[in-house]
Amino acid sequence: MDDEDRYAAAAPGWASGASRVYGPLAAQLVARAPHPLTGRRVLDVGAGTGLASAALRDAGARPVAVDRSPAMLALDAADRPPAVAGALEALPVRDDAVDDAVAAFVLNHVDDPTAALAELARVVRPGGAVLATVAAATTSHRAVRDRIDAVVADAGFVAPPWYTHLTTVQAPQLGDVPAMSAAAHAAGLVTVAVTENAADVGVERAEDLVAYRLGQAHVAAWLAGLDDEERAALHRAAVAAVAPVMEPYRPPVVTLVARTPVPAPRRGAA
C-alpha cells in the first residue's frame, strides 16, 4: 500500500454528500446476499465511511471493515465496527477468516481486478458469498452530472493524476457483465451471477446530485482550499446548471453475486 491517503480530505464530504448515492447502492448490494447474513462475519472491503457496514449491521451481520484510507475509517470510528487499513490487492486478513465479503465500488480502484477478486476468495470461507458492485461503462446517465463537472472545471479544478488513471484505466475493466463474469471465474469464484441495472437511489433534486458529486474524493482537497463564500458560490452555480435538466438519477451498476468454491470430499472419506 502506498503512503498517500488520497481520501484524506474526503471523509466529511463523502458522509454528507456522496453517501446520497452510495448509501442506497450499498444497501441494495447487501440485499442481494444469497443467504441470510444474521450472525455472519462479513468483510466490508473499501469500507470508506461505513455505508456498507451500516447496511450489513441492519441485516444482522457482524461486519469487519478494511479500507486503504485511514482517514475514511477514522470518521465516527467509535460507532463503527472493527477496522484495519489495508489494500484490496493484499488484504491484511488470513485465509478463510470471514463468512462473506462485500466490495461496494472498490474493484474499480485497482489495476488488476481479477487478482483483487482472488484476494476476496482467499479470505472468505468455502461456500461463502462474495458481493461486489462497480459502475457500468454506460455513459448515457452522465449528461446531467457532467454539468456539475463543467462548473467545477470553470472554477479552476484540475483532476489529480490518480483520478484520471482511475477513470481511464481502472474503472473500465469491469464495466459490463461479460467483463465482470470473466474476472470472477478467473478468480476461482463459482455460482457466479452478474447483472447490470439502472439503480434507483432516490436522488431526484438538483441539490442532492450536486452534493453527491461535490462530496467525492477527487475534488475534496481542492474544495478544502476554497473559502466558505467560494464554496457556497460554486454550489449555487452547480445547482443552477443542473436544475433546468434534472431528472431522477439512475446510475447503471454492474453487480456480482458469487460464492467461493467448496472442496469436493476426498475419496474414501467417511
Buried (B, 14 or more C-beta within 10 A) or exposed (E): EEEEBBBBBBBBBBBBBBBBBBBBBBBBBBEBBBEEBEEBBBBBBBBBBBBBBBBBBEBEBBBBBBBBBBBBBBBEEEEBBEBBBBBBBEBEBEEEBBBBBBBBBBBBBBEBBBBBBBBBBBBBBEBBBBBBBBBBBBEEBEEBBBBBBEBBEEBEBEBBEBBEBBBEEBBBBBBBBEBBBBBBBEBBBBEBBBEBEBBBBEBEBBBBBBBBBBBBBBBBBBBEEBEEEEBEEBBEBBBEBBBEEBEEBBBBBBBBBBBBEEEEEEEEEE
